[in-house]
Amino acid sequence: MNKIQIYRVLRNHVELSEKRSAMYESNSIAKVLTYVGIMALAVYIMFFSVLFALIANDIRQFTPCQFLFGLTPIVLVVDYLARLVAQRTPAQLVKPYLLLPLRKYDCVDSFIMSSIVTPNNLLWLFLTVPYSIMSIVFSAGIFPALGFVAAFQLLIICNSLFYMLTRTLFNKKLILFVIPLIVYGLMFAPWYLKNFDALCYFYSNLGQWATDGTPLFYLLAFVALALFFLLNRRVQYANIISETMKEKDLKLKTISSFSFFDRFSQTGEYMKLELKSMLRNRNTRSMFIYSIIFIVALSLMNSFTDIYADDDFSTKFWAVYPFTLSSINLIKIMGPEGNFIECLLVRKENIRSLLEAKYYYYSALLIMPLVLMLPNVFTEKYSFLMLLSLMFFTAGPMFCVVMQLAVINKVSVPLNTKLTRKNGMETNYVQIIVEMVALFMPIVIISVLMVFVGETWTYVIMLLVGVLFMALHKYWIGNIYRRMMKRKYVNLQGFMTSR
C-alpha cells in the first residue's frame, strides 16, 4: 500500500470509530447546532471581510493585498487563540496498528494530513475570498487575487501545524507554553520598536509578493510547511511511543490524607478523591492548572489594566468570564470517574455524594476570582454587589445547567494519556453546546435584565436566583442522580467501551 491508500484506509477507520462512539446518537442534534454556530461565525467573518475591503478601497498608501497582509500577525494570533479555546489535540487511533507491518510514521503522517485538510482551516476563506472579490479582482486582476487567497491560506495551514506542535509540547510540560508567546511576541517586534504603522509596512511586503507571484514567497511558505510537518511527525511519534510503551510508575508517592474533610462523612471522602485525582493524574491536573491560569490572568487584567472599552457592555463582558470559566471544569463531569465507574456503583448514593462533592469543590473555587477582582471595587470599576451576584449566579443556575451533563456523559476521559486513545478522534458536540451556553448565557441575561429593571435590580435578581439555586442544590443534584440511575447500564456500557 502506498501513502495515499494508507491515508484513505486509516481515515475510514477513524470515521467508523466516531460512528461507533458511545456519544454518537447524543451528538446528532448538538452537531447540527454546532454547524449553525459555525455558519454564524462565517457570516461574522464575512462582515469583517467587507469592512476591510471598504477600508482598503479608500486608502492610498497600501494596495489591497498589502493592507490585509499588514494585519497578518493579528490574524494569526486570533487564529491560534481560537484553536486554543475550541480545538483540542485529538487522540490518535494508533494502538490497533502497532503490530501491523506499517512503517513507523504512517499513522502519524495520516493524522497530520487529516489536520491539514480539516474544514477548520477553510474558515478564513470567508475573510479572503469576499475581500479579494471586492478589492483585488477589479484593481489587480483574477490571478493576483487567486495568488493572494492561496498565499493567505498557506499561512493559516502553517499556523495550524504550529498550533498542533506547541499544543502537544505544552500538554507535556506546561512551561513550554512560552514558545508561542515568544514566537508571536517576535512577530510584533516592529510595533514595539517603532509603532503600529511600522508593523503594517513590514508585513505588507508579503502581500506584494503574493500579488506579484514572487517564487521566493511560495518557496519560503512551502519550506515552513515542510519544516512544521517534519517537526510534528517527530514530536507526535515520540510522544505516542512514550505513552504506549512506557513502564508503569511504581514509585511510592506521599499525598496528604486531607483529614479536614473527615467531618463531612461520605461527601468528604469524595472531596478527597477530587483533590487526589487532581494531584495524581496528569490530565485532570493539567485541566485544573489551565483553568486557574485563565481565571487568575483575566481577574488580574480586569483589576490592573483597562483591557475593556468604556461602554457598559464591554465592562460586564470582561467581569463575567473569570467566574464562568470555573464552570468549564465541569463540562467533562463523570469522564475521569468513567475509568472506575464500577467501583462507584457498588453502594447506593455513592454517585450522589460524588456530585455533591464536585459541587462544593468548584463552588469554593469561585472565591478566587472574587478576591482577585476586589481591587476593581476599591477603584469603583465594579460594584461589590455585581461581583457577588456573578459568583452566586455561577454557583447556582450555571453549575446546575453544566452538571446536567452528568446524565448523558458516557465517554471516559483518560487520566494520563493525551495522544493515544481507544476510540480515536471524537468530539462530544453536546459538551460544546453546553460550554457555549455557560460562556454566553450570563452576559445575555445581564443585558436583557438591564433593559427592563436597571443595573442595581439586575444584580439583585441574579444574586437572589443564585442563592435560591444554592439553597436547593440537594434537590436538583438529587434529580440528576435519579436520572443517572435510570440510565446507569447505558452509561456503564459507554464508559467501559470507551476506555
C-alpha positions, 0 to 999 in steps of 0.5 A, a space after each residue: 500500500 502506498 501513502 495515499 491508500 494508507 491515508 484513505 484506509 486509516 481515515 475510514 477507520 477513524 470515521 467508523 470509530 466516531 460512528 461507533 462512539 458511545 456519544 454518537 446518537 447524543 451528538 446528532 442534534 448538538 452537531 447540527 447546532 454546532 454547524 449553525 454556530 459555525 455558519 454564524 461565525 462565517 457570516 461574522 467573518 464575512 462582515 469583517 471581510 467587507 469592512 476591510 475591503 471598504 477600508 482598503 478601497 479608500 486608502 492610498 498608501 497600501 494596495 489591497 493585498 498589502 493592507 490585509 497582509 499588514 494585519 497578518 500577525 493579528 490574524 494569526 494570533 486570533 487564529 491560534 487563540 481560537 484553536 486554543 479555546 475550541 480545538 483540542 489535540 485529538 487522540 490518535 487511533 494508533 494502538 490497533 496498528 502497532 503490530 501491523 507491518 506499517 512503517 513507523 510514521 504512517 499513522 502519524 503522517 495520516 493524522 497530520 494530513 487529516 489536520 491539514 485538510 480539516 474544514 477548520 482551516 477553510 474558515 478564513 476563506 470567508 475573510 479572503 475570498 469576499 475581500 479579494 472579490 471586492 478589492 483585488 479582482 477589479 484593481 489587480 486582476 483574477 490571478 493576483 487575487 487567486 495568488 493572494 487567497 492561496 498565499 493567505 491560506 498557506 499561512 493559516 495551514 502553517 499556523 495550524 501545524 504550529 498550533 498542533 506542535 506547541 499544543 502537544 509540547 505544552 500538554 507535556 510540560 506546561 512551561 513550554 507554553 512560552 514558545 508561542 508567546 515568544 514566537 508571536 511576541 517576535 512577530 510584533 517586534 516592529 510595533 514595539 520598536 517603532 509603532 503600529 504603522 511600522 508593523 503594517 509596512 513590514 508585513 505588507 511586503 508579503 502581500 506584494 509578493 503574493 500579488 506579484 507571484 514572487 517564487 521566493 514567497 511560495 518557496 519560503 511558505 512551502 519550506 515552513 510547511 515542510 519544516 512544521 510537518 517534519 517537526 510534528 511527525 517527530 514530536 507526535 511519534 515520540 510522544 505516542 511511543 512514550 505513552 504506549 510503551 512506557 513502564 508503569 510508575 511504581 514509585 511510592 508517592 506521599 499525598 496528604 490524607 486531607 483529614 479536614 474533610 473527615 467531618 463531612 462523612 461520605 461527601 468528604 471522602 469524595 472531596 478527597 478523591 477530587 483533590 487526589 485525582 487532581 494531584 495524581 493524574 496528569 490530565 485532570 491536573 493539567 485541566 485544573 492548572 489551565 483553568 486557574 491560569 485563565 481565571 487568575 490572568 483575566 481577574 488580574 487584567 480586569 483589576 490592573 489594566 483597562 483591557 475593556 472599552 468604556 461602554 457598559 457592555 464591554 465592562 460586564 463582558 470582561 467581569 463575567 468570564 473569570 467566574 464562568 470559566 470555573 464552570 468549564 471544569 465541569 463540562 467533562 463531569 463523570 469522564 475521569 470517574 468513567 475509568 472506575 465507574 464500577 467501583 462507584 456503583 457498588 453502594 447506593 448514593 455513592 454517585 450522589 455524594 460524588 456530585 455533591 462533592 464536585 459541587 462544593 469543590 468548584 463552588 469554593 473555587 469561585 472565591 478566587 476570582 472574587 478576591 482577585 477582582 476586589 481591587 476593581 471595587 476599591 477603584 469603583 470599576 465594579 460594584 461589590 454587589 455585581 461581583 457577588 451576584 456573578 459568583 452566586 449566579 455561577 454557583 447556582 443556575 450555571 453549575 446546575 445547567 453544566 452538571 446536567 451533563 452528568 446524565 448523558 456523559 458516557 465517554 471516559 476521559 483518560 487520566 494520563 494519556 493525551 495522544 493515544 486513545 481507544 476510540 480515536 478522534 471524537 468530539 462530544 458536540 453536546 459538551 460544546 453546546 453546553 460550554 457555549 451556553 455557560 460562556 454566553 448565557 450570563 452576559 445575555 441575561 445581564 443585558 436583557 435584565 438591564 433593559 427592563 429593571 436597571 443595573 442595581 435590580 439586575 444584580 439583585 435578581 441574579 444574586 437572589 436566583 443564585 442563592 435560591 439555586 444554592 439553597 436547593 442544590 440537594 434537590 436538583 443534584 438529587 434529580 440528576 442522580 435519579 436520572 443517572 440511575 435510570 440510565 446507569 447500564 447505558 452509561 456503564 456500557 459507554 464508559 467501559 467501551 470507551 476506555 
